[in-house]
Amino acid sequence: YPLCALAVSDERPVSTQSTWGYNHFKMKVGVNVEDDIRRAGIIRDMIGPDRKLMMDANQVWEVEEAIEWMKKLAEFKPWWIEEPTHCDDIVGHLRITEALREFDIGVATGEVCSNKVMFKQLLKNAR
């Protein structure tokens, strides 16, 4: 899928011209929930309701923190959250997946999966 990364700032909002031709957009989250909400709102307004917005936390959260944080971002209709918790926490990713199902938010992980046993466990527990 073509992917567009946007730089959003208060001083210079990104023109919607930068979204031309792209249907999938990814933003980093996880440092400050209020800032994530603000930026997600800007991006969702720019890309509209029909394009995919993906979020990436780079493994910064504990399991319950990931669930609560993403519930706050659910109004922006993220397609999925990438690497919400430590990459080795297979059970934690499953718990996050189950908790976010009601919000129709998927969980993407495995980017830094270090061995075939873990990858097999991720696939077995995928929902």
C-alpha positions as CSV (number, residue, x, y, z in Angstrom):
1,Y,0.0,0.0,0.0
2,P,1.3,3.5,-0.7
3,L,1.9,5.2,2.6
4,C,2.3,8.9,3.3
5,A,4.0,10.2,6.5
6,L,2.8,13.7,7.5
7,A,4.6,16.2,9.6
8,V,2.0,18.1,11.6
9,S,2.9,21.2,13.5
10,D,0.9,24.1,15.1
11,E,3.0,26.7,13.2
12,R,2.6,25.3,9.7
13,P,-0.3,22.8,9.1
14,V,0.3,20.4,6.2
15,S,-1.6,21.2,3.0
16,T,-4.1,18.6,1.9
17,Q,-2.2,18.5,-1.4
18,S,0.3,16.3,0.5
19,T,-2.4,13.6,0.7
20,W,-3.0,13.4,-3.0
21,G,-2.7,9.8,-4.2
22,Y,-2.3,8.3,-0.8
23,N,-4.9,6.3,1.1
24,H,-2.9,5.1,4.1
25,F,-1.4,7.4,6.7
26,K,0.7,6.6,9.8
27,M,1.4,8.6,12.9
28,K,3.6,8.0,15.9
29,V,1.9,8.0,19.3
30,G,2.8,7.3,22.9
31,V,4.6,10.3,24.4
32,N,1.7,12.6,25.4
33,V,-2.0,11.5,25.1
34,E,-3.3,15.1,24.8
35,D,-0.9,15.8,22.0
36,D,-1.7,12.5,20.2
37,I,-5.4,13.4,20.4
38,R,-4.7,16.9,18.9
39,R,-2.5,15.5,16.1
40,A,-4.9,12.7,15.3
41,G,-7.7,15.2,15.0
42,I,-5.7,17.3,12.6
43,I,-4.7,14.3,10.5
44,R,-8.2,12.8,10.4
45,D,-9.7,16.2,9.3
46,M,-7.1,16.4,6.6
47,I,-7.5,12.9,5.2
48,G,-11.2,12.5,5.7
49,P,-13.2,9.5,6.9
50,D,-12.4,7.1,4.1
51,R,-8.6,6.9,4.2
52,K,-6.8,4.7,6.6
53,L,-5.1,6.1,9.7
54,M,-2.5,3.9,11.3
55,M,-0.7,4.5,14.6
56,D,2.7,3.3,15.8
57,A,3.6,3.3,19.5
58,N,7.1,1.7,19.1
59,Q,6.6,-0.5,22.2
60,V,6.3,2.3,24.7
61,W,3.3,1.1,26.7
62,E,2.5,-1.5,29.2
63,V,-0.6,-3.6,28.3
64,E,-3.2,-1.7,30.3
65,E,-1.7,1.7,29.3
66,A,-2.0,0.7,25.6
67,I,-5.6,-0.2,26.0
68,E,-6.6,3.0,27.8
69,W,-4.6,5.2,25.5
70,M,-6.1,3.7,22.3
71,K,-9.6,3.9,23.7
72,K,-9.0,7.7,23.9
73,L,-7.8,7.7,20.3
74,A,-10.7,5.5,19.0
75,E,-12.8,8.5,17.9
76,F,-10.3,9.0,15.1
77,K,-10.9,5.6,13.7
78,P,-7.4,4.2,13.6
79,W,-7.1,1.1,11.4
80,W,-4.5,-0.4,13.8
81,I,-2.0,0.3,16.5
82,E,1.5,-1.0,15.7
83,E,3.8,-2.4,18.4
84,P,1.8,-1.1,21.3
85,T,3.8,-3.0,23.9
86,H,7.0,-5.0,24.2
87,C,7.5,-7.2,21.1
88,D,8.1,-10.3,23.2
89,D,4.8,-10.0,25.1
90,I,2.6,-12.4,23.0
91,V,-0.1,-12.6,25.7
92,G,-0.1,-8.8,26.2
93,H,-0.6,-8.3,22.4
94,L,-3.5,-10.8,22.6
95,R,-5.0,-8.9,25.5
96,I,-4.7,-5.6,23.7
97,T,-6.3,-7.1,20.5
98,E,-9.2,-8.4,22.5
99,A,-9.8,-5.2,24.4
100,L,-9.7,-3.0,21.2
101,R,-11.9,-5.3,19.1
102,E,-15.1,-3.4,20.2
103,F,-13.5,-0.2,18.8
104,D,-12.6,-2.0,15.5
105,I,-8.9,-1.2,16.0
106,G,-6.5,-3.9,15.0
107,V,-3.0,-4.6,16.4
108,A,0.0,-4.9,14.2
109,T,3.2,-6.5,15.6
110,G,6.0,-8.8,14.6
111,E,8.2,-6.1,13.0
112,V,11.1,-7.0,15.3
113,C,10.2,-10.6,16.0
114,S,13.5,-12.3,16.6
115,N,12.8,-16.0,16.1
116,K,10.4,-18.4,14.4
117,V,9.0,-19.7,17.7
118,M,7.7,-16.2,18.7
119,F,6.4,-15.6,15.1
120,K,4.5,-18.9,15.3
121,Q,3.0,-17.9,18.6
122,L,2.0,-14.5,17.2
123,L,0.3,-16.3,14.2
124,K,-1.4,-18.8,16.5
125,N,-2.8,-16.1,18.7
126,A,-3.9,-13.7,15.9
127,R,-7.5,-12.8,16.0
